[in-house]
Amino acid sequence: MKLRFNVLSNPLLYLWPLVLVKKELFFVVEIFYLFFNIGKIKFLKQVLPLLILGIIQILSTILVVITGFTGYERVFAAINTAFIWILGSFIFCIFLEKRYSYIDCGKIAFLNLLILFILTIFGVISFRNNTPIVFLNRNLFNIDYNIDSSSFRCNCFFEYSTLIPYFILINFPFAFFYFKKKNIFKMLLLLMMSLISAYYSKARWGFLLVIIVALSYIYLYYLKNFLNKKNKLICLFFIGVFCLFLMPNIYNFFVNILNSRIGSNNMRAYIYITSINTTIDKNFLFGCGVKFMIGDYPLGSHSSIIGAFYKTGFVGFFIFVLIYSYLFIYSFKLIIKKRYEAITIIAILLFMIFEDIDGTNWMLPYFLFLLVSIKKKFTVYKNSNYNFLKGEYVYE
């Protein structure tokens, strides 16, 4: 029996181009993607909450406009964000209908991470040579100016640098699955590239999550493939003793990273408190829709959870928490079955505490693509031939 997988339908193949384009263009791309696949959509009731979240934000935005708000740039941004959830619900259904190969996705994922690593190295070199590099109005690196100091962070042409750990988390499980079939040195290379890119992004919470995910993958891999039941217990015992003795050092390491940019922490806290108070004052039930600006930052930002409350009020927040809790519990159960992707899902859910899952257009669709790998485990193919005329693999 021959199975076909069209390599051109692999979403990871288009991740870098979509990272680099502006939100407006991505919005148009999403509409076209939906239009050309509309006949293939089998809408599932499971994605209805995503659709409702987007609709609530649109209604809240319309209400804000009716009451006299004229900041049309902010209104467009709100509509764009709402459509991320609406289109995301349909795109998830499309993902479920298509066929994917873990091996081919893994190759593309590793290529994505390799490009990120190369850009990170160039960013460090460019900074040390004081040579700014700009591409499509995006910076290769940025300088953060605090009250009494400044810090370097790689941007790698992303919209903002905290997207880099998210980019790594999306690609890492596919690349790891591909390289665990190779050898330990290639796996360590993947680990090293990911950690270096995450470190120089200076996204503290994201960097810690990348560390935890990478170490968890390696631990589960060896626990599953190289240790018998007796050795597993011995291994767990020594790891526990090791962590017990080094707990103060581990704790200080994490705390120092999280407190390394105290000014950012204070600003985030101010945004969170102001966002909650504004929602309560303006529209507690259905939220504010539009992200009003507070200085240089939009309200309802830097946290998907608080952002859900700000944009869609208590009603949308309740729906969001239901989705969030379900995914967290479902993924946690899958870890017991040694599913590597489940660890990454949980890491992204934790990342959402301090970052927006809808902060840019590509984040939510690719998170949903990662969910597909859990809900419908991708096929593992061994023997394949590539048909250049049709742009697809034929698997025996």
Disulfide bonds with the S-S distance in Angstrom:
none
